[in-house]
């Protein structure tokens, strides 16, 4: 685990270094604490907030960015932390997946809201519902990493490891789940798929 509140940037930067990734895409820059911590040869960010004036960050919605992106462009690792509504997260995930190299990694924030109040779109939103279906449908390709312990919760990211699978973009991930269901089954969708940093590196060493 990491001691800093900005652990996601340190975590992703460690992965870029240790897995020799050369290309990184970040959706949703926010205060840029994650973005600023990452050193990568090819680094692109997308944020529709015109107030984010950072070299390498494109001012656009994620949908419009992918619509204009050359189909041949590929990334080694992507981080999804833009709009926290589940249908948008689904679109961001599949767009990232289509532009992800085999043996690449998608990281998603806000998949583990600690309370129902955290499911507001201004907090974690309801992207936990997308995460539930992703675990159900692609369990062998997913994991969770708990980055930093706080007084009453862990801040968690979801991980998706791309191998040689094919995903049906039409049929997957169309169900609705209540927060009560997620909270009652948190062990299934978070704890039981939790990985250590060493576990993550080992997955790639076997690829």
Steps between C-alpha positions, in 0.01 A plus 500: 500500500594862455520763773400800291149616416626531140580127492332434163766696314780324687336162437452557125850644465644190668309280254621703202858459622490135608299375201692713249185665369555770241154652451251633755150647463319675787129587475406771748791707630331685787762664720775317306647327807499164319605648165796691645644190670529293183803490275435324169642540149157550340259662746159638403222640717139589420287742704210721390574765762650798313662608825740206478792656314763226497728399212391164362140533622232522230194713580208287387245249621625144508237397243617764253863420564456134409281589202787702355776253598667303222393132535863391484601689817573271795590553865671274753312634802194720547345659808124575503400773746273729297119517525388253768168395346494127419396528133777752437749280684389209282565704184835619633596142588415355160666788317813446709479126439486550124812717517689282749793281408475130575653449846397854582322625811189710568472659846167637627444723800183531712389135475478456880278773656514463880149636563182564303573874526815436298291384202415860408650599163706764681667217695547140377177495301338169406789351303509224762210350299720471193774347715262231628421386146865516400595268787212265418583483131880519499611374839826349373597840356425726797635590841493775762785690657450675833745782501473679832333426831304781663311504826200298382555389141746420224529705186478243221554476127372230268738334256430333166773298332458469124606167354371363169131501588214639295231705676147533364435870528126464448405229746723557801446726799137604469368414847409727789615436857407679819759632742350268760583202279856620450553572868369155598727334244806722528717200585408336169568804283789659688665293775507166318665651191750711693860484377829611647744698290712185471196306373448759226861484383484120501195500272700685236810286545290196405357663188 
